[in-house]
Amino acid sequence: MIEFKNVSFTYPERETAVFTNLSIKLPAGVVSLIGQNATGKSTLLLLSGGRLIPDSGDVIIDSHNTRDFASEQDRAEYAAFVYQNMEFETDEPVGALLTYVYENGFHAEKDLTFIDELVEVFELERFMDRKTQELSKGELQRIILAFSILCGSRFIMMDEPIFSLEDYQKKRALEYMTSYARKKKIGLYFSLHELDLSEKYSDHIMLFRKNAPPEIGLTKELFSREIIETAYEVPFDMLKGRETLYRDGLISIEEKRHQ
């Protein structure tokens, strides 16, 4: 379980607090965070995984205060984190990295054929001998998704983890990860800009609005046209176009960074 106890947080460069005295319990299982930009989705994920520490109050993850995590290894045991934009250069090829993450992760029992399963699911066969800096954004995203599972953490936090993938790859990745999370009884929390995928692949929703704490509920109950339109302040039929523009914008930014 993850619980926020009177959590307040403000980024140093901003005057307005993201959260003020927020007290909530995050639902277990597969949870999608939805809502307008700048309403706190990414910040909540970062606080939940111990990557940010509250200005005041406490975040408790499986009875452990995130303030007490002394290292990235401590944090990773409880929460793997997939950032929106992750880049890193390595001397080792992808295949060796997958093995390293798995062998040094937190799975109680290990079977190296599990790596083969993930290689197939995320279509990593073609670049097992390549280095991360040689890969496209979509290829790297698929590798990082595999890392998040191989780590064996109790929770997986994902912030826009699939925007560079092909549509069929997005569905394949989410189908596998949600099935894995339910089977292993781990918490999977993700933020996507594609509402149809958020609805299809989540058990619960955390709905973020401006100047209000997140609303939590079962996806089948909370995901309605009226509620979504109120939260986004946009007619439901216009949201799909907005999602496409945002995703295309992210991809364009990444392409320019690599030119």
Order of alpha helices (4+ residues) and beta strands (2+ residues): beta-beta-beta-alpha-beta-beta-alpha-beta-alpha-alpha-alpha-beta-alpha-beta-alpha-beta-beta-alpha-alpha-alpha
